[in-house]
Amino acid sequence: MRRLSLGLLLVALAGGALAPLAAARSGFTWEEMQIIDKQWPNTKVTSTGLRLVVMREGTGERPKPGERVKVLYKGMFLDGRVFDQKLDPAVPFVFRLGRGEIIEGWEEGIGLMRKGEKTLMLIPYDLAYGSRGQVGRIPRQTSLMFEVELLEIMPFVPSSGKPPAESAKEAK
């Protein structure tokens, strides 16, 4: 019985010592993981460490690389302070997915959304602005969160001016 108790104690101590290592592998600090686990215990985690909470389900297809999307967003630090936002549906943020116009966390997260979906993205610093941050705005090595609503997906139109499906039909 004494061996079993000692073994369980060692396992518990090792688990506690390994918690900061597990947090580091997630891309978040141990302190950030404490906040995330407490406030958003049911996040979906991707292989890169991006964490997602679907606030409202969307419908239809997901955007593909090369397609333009229109989104509304609010960017915050993990403590809830807002550092940027674009919330007016009349003037959404528009960009082309998969072209490096946005941070990696957005590239991945928005690629998993559907039209009309609203998602909270918890983005580790290495998928956000990295070790350099953004001077005067985002400190270095800062993980971020974004509420993002995908308003519209606009199909890629090649230089011929016709959608890819029509161009392929004409080529036959």
Backbone bond lengths (Angstrom), bond angles and torsions (degrees), N, CA, C in turn:
res aa  C-N    CA-C-N  psi(-1)  N-CA   C-N-CA  omega(-1)  CA-C   N-CA-C  phi
1 M - - - 1.455 - - 1.532 110.58 -
2 R 1.350 114.58 -38.39 1.453 119.47 -179.18 1.529 110.51 -64.69
3 R 1.337 117.12 -39.33 1.467 120.95 178.61 1.525 110.92 -63.20
4 L 1.322 116.15 -42.56 1.461 120.97 -179.85 1.528 110.20 -61.55
5 S 1.322 117.85 -45.37 1.462 121.86 179.66 1.523 110.84 -62.79
6 L 1.331 117.13 -43.27 1.456 121.08 178.63 1.527 110.57 -64.37
7 G 1.325 116.65 -40.56 1.465 121.32 178.33 1.519 111.77 -62.94
8 L 1.320 116.66 -43.92 1.468 120.60 178.82 1.530 110.58 -64.95
9 L 1.335 117.06 -38.98 1.453 120.49 178.03 1.525 110.62 -62.94
10 L 1.317 117.71 -43.53 1.465 121.53 179.04 1.522 111.42 -63.42
11 V 1.329 117.11 -41.75 1.464 120.84 178.12 1.524 110.01 -63.38
12 A 1.316 117.96 -43.40 1.464 121.34 179.68 1.522 110.87 -63.70
13 L 1.341 117.28 -43.25 1.458 120.17 179.02 1.522 111.55 -65.05
14 A 1.325 117.01 -41.96 1.466 120.46 179.36 1.518 110.24 -64.41
15 G 1.327 117.52 -41.05 1.463 121.21 178.91 1.514 111.20 -60.82
16 G 1.337 117.17 -41.84 1.458 121.13 178.43 1.519 111.87 -65.93
17 A 1.316 116.13 -37.32 1.466 120.02 179.64 1.514 111.65 -72.02
18 L 1.324 116.75 -27.83 1.458 120.47 -178.38 1.523 113.10 -85.88
19 A 1.334 117.60 -12.78 1.469 120.36 -178.11 1.530 112.49 -56.33
20 P 1.354 119.48 -46.73 1.468 118.37 177.62 1.521 112.55 -61.67
21 L 1.330 117.82 -33.82 1.467 120.15 177.90 1.516 110.96 -66.58
22 A 1.332 116.74 -41.96 1.468 120.10 178.79 1.518 110.23 -63.85
23 A 1.334 117.37 -39.46 1.464 120.75 178.23 1.517 110.33 -63.41
24 A 1.330 117.04 -42.04 1.463 120.28 -179.64 1.519 111.05 -62.54
25 R 1.328 117.62 -37.12 1.460 120.46 178.59 1.526 111.62 -68.39
26 S 1.331 117.31 -22.58 1.463 120.70 179.63 1.524 111.25 -78.97
27 G 1.343 117.48 -12.43 1.454 121.43 -177.02 1.508 112.57 95.25
28 F 1.320 117.41 -10.76 1.459 123.00 178.08 1.524 109.10 -106.44
29 T 1.320 117.29 154.16 1.458 120.39 173.97 1.526 108.76 -73.26
30 W 1.313 115.15 165.91 1.459 119.59 178.50 1.524 110.05 -60.42
31 E 1.332 117.52 -41.42 1.466 121.57 179.74 1.534 110.78 -63.76
32 E 1.342 116.68 -41.77 1.468 120.14 178.23 1.528 110.61 -63.39
33 M 1.333 116.50 -40.54 1.470 119.66 179.35 1.524 111.21 -63.65
34 Q 1.328 117.61 -34.03 1.465 120.69 176.86 1.526 109.90 -62.53
35 I 1.333 116.75 -44.10 1.468 121.48 178.63 1.524 110.05 -64.06
36 I 1.327 116.62 -48.80 1.469 121.85 -177.24 1.523 111.14 -61.70
37 D 1.336 116.65 -47.95 1.469 119.91 -178.99 1.517 112.46 -63.21
38 K 1.334 116.94 -32.51 1.460 120.59 179.74 1.534 111.56 -75.78
39 Q 1.338 116.89 -46.73 1.468 120.54 -174.60 1.523 113.88 -84.59
40 W 1.335 117.50 -31.94 1.460 121.29 -176.94 1.531 109.96 -134.20
41 P 1.324 117.26 70.88 1.471 120.10 -174.51 1.526 113.92 -68.01
42 N 1.308 118.79 -19.24 1.472 121.40 -175.05 1.520 113.27 -106.94
43 T 1.315 117.45 36.24 1.466 119.43 179.68 1.518 110.04 -72.49
44 K 1.332 114.78 148.09 1.460 120.90 170.08 1.521 105.82 -89.14
45 V 1.318 117.21 134.74 1.461 121.45 -176.12 1.522 109.24 -114.33
46 T 1.329 116.83 130.15 1.462 120.88 177.23 1.529 109.33 -90.46
47 S 1.306 116.75 172.59 1.467 121.01 -178.64 1.531 112.66 -65.33
48 T 1.323 118.05 -19.95 1.468 121.15 179.58 1.523 112.44 -88.41
49 G 1.325 118.01 -10.47 1.457 121.91 -177.80 1.516 113.55 102.81
50 L 1.331 117.48 -5.37 1.457 121.27 175.34 1.523 108.05 -62.47
51 R 1.319 116.48 136.53 1.468 121.12 178.63 1.520 108.84 -117.38
52 L 1.329 115.60 136.41 1.461 121.74 -174.78 1.524 110.86 -128.16
53 V 1.338 115.07 139.51 1.454 121.85 172.45 1.523 105.76 -126.58
54 V 1.324 117.52 112.45 1.468 120.85 178.87 1.523 107.54 -77.11
55 M 1.333 115.27 117.46 1.457 121.79 -178.69 1.531 110.93 -89.95
56 R 1.331 116.05 -30.87 1.468 122.14 176.55 1.523 106.76 -150.66
57 E 1.307 116.94 126.91 1.468 122.14 -179.86 1.525 110.68 -67.72
58 G 1.315 115.46 147.51 1.458 121.56 174.42 1.515 110.25 -107.56
59 T 1.334 116.18 -174.87 1.459 120.83 -179.78 1.522 109.50 -135.45
60 G 1.319 115.29 162.13 1.460 120.48 174.55 1.510 113.57 84.93
61 E 1.326 113.94 -161.63 1.463 121.80 -176.60 1.527 111.30 -76.75
62 R 1.311 114.60 162.60 1.464 121.47 172.11 1.529 107.84 -91.05
63 P 1.330 117.66 151.20 1.469 118.82 178.48 1.527 110.79 -67.40
64 K 1.319 114.91 147.89 1.463 121.86 179.41 1.529 109.34 -109.19
65 P 1.330 117.12 154.85 1.466 119.16 176.62 1.524 110.85 -53.61
66 G 1.315 115.59 136.20 1.461 121.60 -179.50 1.520 112.49 98.85
67 E 1.339 117.01 -21.52 1.463 119.26 178.65 1.520 109.79 -81.36
68 R 1.320 115.17 147.25 1.462 120.42 175.65 1.513 108.15 -88.93
69 V 1.322 115.62 145.07 1.460 120.76 178.04 1.520 109.82 -129.97
70 K 1.323 114.73 153.14 1.461 121.57 174.45 1.521 106.52 -114.56
71 V 1.335 115.68 128.91 1.455 120.40 -179.14 1.524 111.07 -135.67
72 L 1.323 114.65 157.72 1.458 122.90 166.04 1.519 105.23 -112.55
73 Y 1.338 117.56 147.45 1.460 118.25 -179.01 1.518 112.09 -154.50
74 K 1.316 113.83 159.96 1.455 122.42 169.86 1.524 106.05 -134.01
75 G 1.339 117.24 120.97 1.456 122.89 179.60 1.513 110.47 -100.09
76 M 1.350 115.59 130.76 1.464 120.61 -176.03 1.524 110.92 -137.45
77 F 1.322 114.65 156.97 1.449 120.60 167.35 1.525 106.46 -78.80
78 L 1.317 117.69 164.90 1.467 120.11 -177.19 1.528 113.04 -63.57
79 D 1.335 117.61 -17.57 1.465 119.55 176.81 1.533 112.11 -85.59
80 G 1.340 116.87 1.91 1.458 121.19 176.29 1.518 115.58 96.51
81 R 1.336 118.29 -8.54 1.462 120.17 178.52 1.525 109.55 -67.63
82 V 1.334 116.44 129.77 1.461 122.47 -179.18 1.526 109.23 -83.27
83 F 1.336 116.61 131.72 1.471 120.12 176.52 1.518 111.77 -113.64
84 D 1.337 117.88 -15.67 1.468 120.81 179.53 1.516 108.30 -164.58
85 Q 1.332 115.64 149.63 1.462 118.78 174.85 1.520 110.73 -161.64
86 K 1.289 114.53 152.63 1.464 123.16 175.34 1.523 104.56 -143.69
87 L 1.333 116.39 98.23 1.459 121.49 -170.70 1.523 114.64 -118.55
88 D 1.329 117.76 3.50 1.462 121.11 -178.58 1.530 109.37 -89.21
89 P 1.347 118.00 111.99 1.471 120.40 -179.17 1.527 113.59 -59.76
90 A 1.330 117.57 -21.99 1.463 120.56 178.62 1.531 111.39 -74.41
91 V 1.342 116.85 -20.66 1.462 121.52 -179.37 1.534 108.69 -136.00
92 P 1.338 117.71 69.09 1.471 119.86 -178.24 1.529 111.55 -73.68
93 F 1.321 115.19 167.62 1.458 121.11 173.65 1.523 106.94 -84.18
94 V 1.336 117.29 126.43 1.468 122.74 -176.70 1.522 108.75 -119.90
95 F 1.325 116.28 133.25 1.463 120.66 177.58 1.523 109.28 -155.43
96 R 1.313 114.77 166.76 1.464 121.67 178.59 1.528 108.44 -98.77
97 L 1.296 116.65 124.19 1.462 122.46 -179.44 1.526 110.59 -70.83
98 G 1.313 116.07 140.42 1.457 120.78 175.56 1.513 115.18 80.42
99 R 1.310 118.50 15.27 1.460 121.68 -178.48 1.527 112.88 -115.76
100 G 1.336 116.92 9.39 1.457 120.27 178.62 1.514 114.30 73.24
101 E 1.323 117.62 19.73 1.462 120.72 -179.75 1.519 112.45 -82.51
102 I 1.323 116.72 -13.42 1.459 122.35 -176.63 1.525 109.36 -133.14
103 I 1.316 116.87 172.12 1.463 120.54 179.73 1.535 110.41 -68.51
104 E 1.323 115.55 155.95 1.465 121.47 -176.31 1.526 112.80 -58.24
105 G 1.325 117.06 -38.44 1.464 120.54 179.54 1.514 112.10 -60.06
106 W 1.343 116.21 -37.88 1.464 120.24 176.23 1.520 110.74 -70.23
107 E 1.309 117.59 -42.98 1.476 120.86 179.94 1.531 109.17 -53.03
108 E 1.322 115.15 -48.59 1.462 119.72 -178.04 1.528 111.47 -71.02
109 G 1.326 116.82 -49.99 1.465 121.13 -175.04 1.516 113.69 -64.09
110 I 1.322 117.60 -44.90 1.463 120.52 -179.24 1.522 110.20 -69.07
111 G 1.321 116.78 -32.02 1.459 119.95 175.70 1.525 113.47 -64.00
112 L 1.335 117.21 -16.45 1.464 122.06 178.80 1.527 112.79 -98.15
113 M 1.334 116.98 -3.35 1.467 121.31 -177.07 1.527 111.40 -91.94
114 R 1.315 115.21 165.02 1.461 123.33 174.07 1.532 108.26 -121.17
115 K 1.336 115.86 159.80 1.461 120.73 -179.59 1.534 110.07 -54.56
116 G 1.336 115.32 133.60 1.458 121.67 179.12 1.514 113.74 87.59
117 E 1.321 117.14 -9.19 1.461 120.80 -177.47 1.524 110.66 -75.96
118 K 1.324 114.99 144.78 1.461 121.42 174.01 1.521 106.59 -122.80
119 T 1.321 115.99 125.94 1.462 121.83 -173.84 1.514 110.97 -133.01
120 L 1.317 115.61 142.20 1.452 121.52 170.07 1.520 106.35 -94.77
121 M 1.336 116.70 121.99 1.463 122.26 178.58 1.517 108.67 -107.47
122 L 1.315 116.28 124.09 1.454 123.10 174.62 1.520 105.63 -103.44
123 I 1.328 115.94 110.74 1.460 121.56 -167.47 1.524 110.61 -113.30
124 P 1.347 117.30 117.41 1.465 119.06 175.93 1.525 110.48 -63.95
125 Y 1.321 116.13 152.93 1.465 120.46 -173.15 1.517 113.46 -54.55
126 D 1.347 118.00 -34.00 1.464 119.13 -176.95 1.528 112.12 -72.20
127 L 1.337 118.45 -14.31 1.459 122.22 173.63 1.537 110.87 -102.27
128 A 1.333 115.70 1.48 1.468 120.86 179.44 1.537 108.27 -108.88
129 Y 1.324 117.33 -111.06 1.461 120.32 -177.53 1.527 112.77 -103.63
130 G 1.328 116.54 11.74 1.454 122.22 171.63 1.508 115.80 66.18
131 S 1.316 114.53 -157.64 1.459 120.82 -176.10 1.528 112.28 -76.10
132 R 1.327 117.57 -14.04 1.475 120.49 -179.67 1.515 112.44 -92.28
133 G 1.315 118.42 -25.12 1.459 120.41 -176.57 1.515 110.88 70.48
134 Q 1.317 115.80 -155.08 1.458 121.84 177.26 1.532 106.08 -135.96
135 V 1.299 116.86 110.95 1.462 123.27 -171.22 1.533 111.95 -48.21
136 G 1.333 114.98 128.90 1.451 121.64 176.91 1.513 114.98 75.17
137 R 1.318 117.26 -0.28 1.459 119.23 -175.13 1.520 113.18 -132.31
138 I 1.323 116.59 -50.98 1.460 121.40 -177.14 1.531 108.24 -128.11
139 P 1.327 116.65 118.30 1.464 119.34 179.59 1.530 111.90 -60.73
140 R 1.316 115.81 157.05 1.456 120.05 179.51 1.527 109.85 -63.81
141 Q 1.311 115.98 150.16 1.464 125.14 179.50 1.530 112.11 51.19
142 T 1.330 116.25 48.87 1.458 121.27 -179.33 1.526 110.52 -112.50
143 S 1.321 114.96 121.57 1.465 120.22 174.13 1.521 108.03 -77.36
144 L 1.317 115.90 150.69 1.463 121.18 -173.52 1.517 111.16 -131.90
145 M 1.332 115.46 164.62 1.458 119.82 170.68 1.520 108.64 -133.24
146 F 1.323 113.45 145.42 1.454 120.96 -179.42 1.518 109.23 -133.62
147 E 1.329 116.38 133.97 1.464 121.21 164.89 1.514 104.30 -92.36
148 V 1.330 117.25 120.56 1.464 121.53 -176.97 1.522 109.19 -125.86
149 E 1.323 116.02 133.17 1.461 121.96 174.52 1.523 107.98 -117.34
150 L 1.319 116.31 123.06 1.466 121.88 179.88 1.524 108.48 -88.07
151 L 1.331 116.00 108.32 1.461 121.68 -176.30 1.522 113.06 -83.96
152 E 1.334 115.71 -42.50 1.467 118.60 -172.53 1.523 110.55 -155.66
153 I 1.329 114.66 146.81 1.458 122.28 173.56 1.520 106.23 -117.27
154 M 1.329 116.67 123.07 1.462 121.24 -178.70 1.522 108.54 -107.76
155 P 1.325 117.35 119.25 1.471 120.53 -177.02 1.517 112.41 -56.38
156 F 1.324 114.57 148.41 1.453 121.18 176.21 1.526 108.75 -67.62
157 V 1.313 116.48 132.20 1.457 121.36 176.81 1.531 107.25 -117.35
158 P 1.339 117.12 113.30 1.467 119.39 -179.39 1.525 111.65 -64.66
159 S 1.303 116.72 172.45 1.462 121.19 -176.40 1.528 112.66 -59.69
160 S 1.341 118.22 -17.72 1.465 120.39 177.25 1.519 111.20 -69.32
161 G 1.361 115.27 -15.10 1.458 119.37 -179.95 1.512 113.13 87.03
162 K 1.339 118.30 -0.50 1.464 121.45 179.86 1.519 109.09 -112.49
163 P 1.345 116.89 144.70 1.462 119.37 176.52 1.530 110.40 -57.81
164 P 1.355 118.52 153.23 1.461 122.09 -176.36 1.527 113.98 -53.57
165 A 1.325 119.04 -37.66 1.468 121.68 -178.34 1.533 110.38 -63.22
166 E 1.327 116.96 -42.03 1.471 119.87 -179.97 1.525 110.45 -69.17
167 S 1.340 116.75 -40.89 1.468 119.91 179.07 1.519 111.22 -61.61
168 A 1.342 116.67 -38.47 1.479 120.97 -179.43 1.524 110.43 -68.45
169 K 1.346 118.00 -38.12 1.464 121.42 179.16 1.520 110.60 -63.50
170 E 1.336 116.21 -41.53 1.458 119.97 -178.39 1.529 112.42 -69.31
171 A 1.328 115.88 -27.99 1.462 120.14 -178.24 1.537 111.78 -71.55
172 K 1.343 117.82 -19.74 1.473 121.25 -177.48 1.497 113.05 -76.27
